[in-house]
Amino acid sequence: MSPRSNGGFLITIFAATMTRTEKPSLEVCLSPALLHLYDTKGAIVVIIDIFRATSTITAALHNGAESVIPVASVSDCIAIGASLPNSLTAGERDGKVAEGLQHGNSPLEYPTSFVSGKTLVLTTTNGTRLLHMVQDAAEIVIGSFLNLSVLCEYLLKQDKNILLGCASWKDKFNLEDTLFAGAVVHRLQHAFEVNCDAARGARHLYNCSGGDHFIEFLKDSSHYRRLSAFGLERDMEYCVTADLHPVVPRLQGDRIVAI
C-alpha cells in the first residue's frame, strides 16, 4: 500500500471513528448516592421512581393536573400548599401517607374528576429528593412505565446526552427503577453511545424479565414486599403498566408540567 493510499485509509478509519463517537451518550445512575460521579451539565436527566413518585406525577398530569410542585420536606409541602389556592398536598414517608398531608403517593388517587385543574404539591422518600439533587442539566424529565413510549420518542428527538437517574430506596439499589432504565436503554441503544456498565446491566435485567408481565418479575423485590404490607398491590400493578399516560412531564422552574 502506497503512503498516499495508506493516508487515505487512515482518514477513512478516523472519519468512521468520529461518526461513532458523535452519538450522544446514554448512562444510568443506579442510586442518588452515585449521582456525584456523573456529569449532568447540558444533559437530559430522567428521574425514575417507579414505586411510586414518577408514576403518580405522570398520571396526575395526564389526568389534567395543572402542575406538580416537587418538594423535599413534609414541612415545605404543607407550607406551599397552604399558600396556593386550588392545590393538594400529597406524599409519603416509608410508603405511608406522611403526617400532615392531605393525600398519598398513589397514581390511583388522582383521576381526572379529582385532580383536573389543580396543583399537586408532592414530597416523597426518594423521587423528589433525587430531583432536587440534579444540577446544571439541560432539562429534567420524569420517567415511568406509564409514559415509556412517548418518553423514548421525546429523548430520541433531543440529540443530547442522557442520564437515567434511579431514585432507588434510601440510596440502595432497587429492581423496579433499574428495570425501567433497562427498558429505556433497550429502546434507545441504537441511537446512543452506551459505554456504561450500569446501563448495560439495566438492559440485561430488562432482557431477563422477558420484556412483559413486569409485575411478576418484581414480586420478588424488596419494595414490592414492603408496599404489599400496606395493601398496595393494585398500585404497583398500575405503576408497571406501559403507556397508560402518554405525556412527558418536565421540570420548568419549580414546577413539573406536561409537554
C-alpha positions in Angstrom: 0.0 0.0 0.0 1.4 3.4 -1.0 1.8 6.2 1.5 -0.9 8.1 -0.2 -3.3 5.2 -0.1 -2.3 4.4 3.4 -3.1 8.0 4.4 -6.5 7.8 2.7 -7.1 4.5 4.6 -6.3 6.2 7.9 -8.5 9.2 7.1 -11.4 6.8 6.4 -10.9 5.0 9.7 -10.7 8.3 11.6 -13.9 9.5 9.9 -15.7 6.3 10.8 -14.5 6.6 14.4 -15.7 10.2 14.6 -19.1 9.2 13.3 -19.4 6.6 16.1 -18.4 9.0 18.8 -20.7 11.7 17.6 -23.6 9.9 19.1 -24.8 11.3 22.4 -24.2 9.2 25.5 -26.7 7.2 27.5 -25.9 6.4 31.1 -27.7 5.0 34.1 -27.1 6.2 37.7 -28.3 3.4 40.0 -28.7 5.4 43.1 -28.7 9.1 44.3 -25.6 8.2 46.3 -23.7 7.8 43.0 -25.0 11.0 41.3 -21.8 12.9 42.0 -19.9 10.5 39.7 -21.9 11.7 36.6 -21.6 14.8 34.6 -25.1 16.2 34.2 -24.2 19.5 32.7 -26.1 20.0 29.5 -27.6 16.6 29.7 -31.2 15.5 29.9 -31.7 13.8 33.3 -34.7 11.4 33.6 -35.9 10.9 37.2 -37.2 7.4 37.8 -39.1 6.3 40.9 -41.5 3.6 39.7 -43.0 2.8 43.1 -44.4 5.4 43.1 -43.5 9.1 42.7 -42.8 9.4 39.0 -45.8 7.2 38.2 -48.0 9.5 40.3 -46.6 12.6 38.7 -47.2 11.2 35.2 -50.8 10.0 36.0 -51.8 13.3 37.7 -50.5 15.5 34.8 -52.1 13.3 32.1 -55.4 13.4 34.1 -55.4 17.2 34.0 -53.4 18.5 36.9 -52.1 22.0 36.1 -48.7 21.2 37.6 -46.8 19.2 40.2 -44.5 21.0 42.7 -41.9 18.6 43.9 -40.6 19.5 47.4 -38.0 17.8 49.6 -39.7 18.0 53.0 -43.1 17.5 54.5 -43.0 20.9 56.2 -42.3 22.6 52.9 -45.1 20.7 51.3 -47.6 21.8 53.9 -46.4 25.5 53.8 -46.6 25.7 50.0 -50.0 24.0 49.9 -51.3 26.5 52.4 -50.2 29.4 50.3 -51.6 28.1 47.0 -55.3 28.2 46.1 -56.7 25.1 44.4 -53.8 22.9 45.5 -53.4 19.5 47.0 -50.7 18.4 49.4 -49.5 14.9 48.9 -46.7 12.5 49.7 -45.3 9.7 51.7 -42.6 8.6 54.0 -41.6 4.9 54.1 -44.6 4.1 51.9 -47.3 5.6 54.1 -49.1 8.9 53.8 -46.9 11.5 55.6 -48.5 13.1 58.7 -50.0 16.5 58.0 -50.6 15.9 54.2 -53.9 15.5 52.6 -53.2 12.7 50.2 -50.8 9.9 49.5 -48.4 8.9 46.7 -50.7 6.7 44.7 -51.4 7.3 41.0 -54.8 5.8 41.5 -55.7 8.7 43.9 -55.7 11.3 41.1 -58.4 10.6 38.5 -59.4 13.4 36.2 -62.6 14.1 38.2 -60.4 14.9 41.2 -57.2 16.4 40.0 -58.1 18.3 36.9 -57.0 22.0 37.0 -55.3 21.6 40.4 -51.7 21.9 41.6 -50.3 18.9 43.3 -47.6 19.7 45.9 -45.7 16.4 46.4 -43.0 15.1 48.6 -41.7 11.5 48.7 -39.0 9.5 50.3 -36.8 9.0 47.2 -38.0 10.5 43.9 -38.5 14.2 44.8 -35.2 14.1 46.8 -33.3 13.0 43.7 -34.8 15.6 41.5 -33.6 18.4 43.8 -30.0 16.9 43.8 -29.6 17.3 40.0 -27.5 20.4 38.9 -26.8 22.1 35.6 -28.9 19.7 33.5 -30.3 20.9 30.2 -33.6 19.6 31.4 -35.1 17.3 33.9 -38.0 15.0 32.8 -40.0 12.3 34.5 -39.9 8.6 33.5 -42.3 5.8 34.3 -43.7 2.7 32.6 -46.9 4.7 32.3 -45.2 7.0 29.7 -42.4 4.7 28.4 -43.0 5.0 24.7 -43.7 8.7 24.5 -40.7 9.4 26.7 -38.4 7.4 24.5 -39.7 9.2 21.4 -39.0 12.5 23.1 -35.5 11.6 24.1 -34.6 10.4 20.6 -35.5 13.8 19.2 -33.4 15.9 21.6 -29.9 14.7 20.5 -28.4 15.3 23.9 -26.6 13.2 26.4 -29.0 11.4 28.7 -28.7 10.2 32.3 -31.3 7.9 33.6 -31.4 8.5 37.3 -32.8 5.8 39.6 -34.3 7.1 42.8 -33.7 3.7 44.4 -34.7 3.1 48.1 -32.9 5.3 50.6 -29.8 5.2 48.3 -29.9 1.4 48.0 -30.2 -0.3 44.6 -33.7 -1.4 43.7 -35.1 -3.6 41.0 -38.0 -1.6 39.7 -36.2 1.6 38.8 -33.3 -0.3 37.2 -35.8 -2.5 35.2 -37.4 0.7 33.8 -33.9 2.1 33.0 -33.2 -1.1 31.2 -36.4 -0.8 29.1 -35.3 2.7 28.0 -31.7 1.5 27.2 -33.2 -1.4 25.2 -35.2 1.0 23.1 -32.6 3.8 22.6 -29.3 1.9 22.4 -29.1 2.1 18.6 -29.1 5.9 18.7 -26.7 6.5 21.6 -23.2 5.6 22.8 -23.8 3.2 25.7 -20.4 3.0 27.3 -21.7 2.5 30.8 -21.9 -0.8 32.7 -24.8 0.3 34.8 -26.7 0.9 31.5 -25.6 -2.5 30.2 -26.6 -4.2 33.5 -30.0 -2.5 33.4 -30.6 -3.7 29.9 -29.6 -7.2 30.8 -32.1 -7.1 33.7 -34.8 -5.9 31.4 -34.0 -8.8 29.0 -34.1 -11.3 31.9 -37.6 -10.0 32.8 -38.9 -11.2 29.4 -40.0 -7.7 28.4 -43.5 -8.2 29.7 -45.5 -9.0 32.8 -43.2 -6.8 34.8 -45.2 -7.2 38.0 -44.5 -11.0 38.2 -40.8 -10.2 37.8 -40.9 -7.6 40.6 -42.9 -9.6 43.1 -39.5 -10.8 44.5 -38.3 -7.2 45.0 -37.9 -5.7 48.5 -40.0 -2.7 47.6 -42.9 -4.8 46.3 -42.9 -6.7 49.6 -42.6 -3.5 51.6 -45.6 -1.9 49.9 -47.6 -5.1 49.8 -47.6 -4.9 53.6 -49.7 -1.8 53.2 -52.1 -3.4 50.8 -50.7 -1.5 47.7 -50.5 -4.4 45.3 -53.0 -2.7 42.9 -50.9 0.4 43.0 -47.8 -1.5 41.9 -49.6 -3.3 39.1 -50.8 0.0 37.8 -47.3 1.5 38.0 -45.7 -1.1 35.7 -48.4 -0.9 33.0 -46.8 0.5 29.9 -48.1 3.6 28.1 -51.3 4.4 30.1 -50.4 8.1 30.3 -48.6 9.3 27.2 -47.2 12.6 28.4 -43.7 13.8 29.1 -43.6 15.7 32.5 -40.8 18.2 32.5 -39.4 20.5 35.3 -40.0 24.2 34.5 -38.8 26.4 37.2 -40.1 24.9 40.4 -43.0 23.0 38.8 -43.4 19.9 36.7 -45.7 20.3 33.8 -46.8 18.1 30.9 -45.3 18.9 27.5 
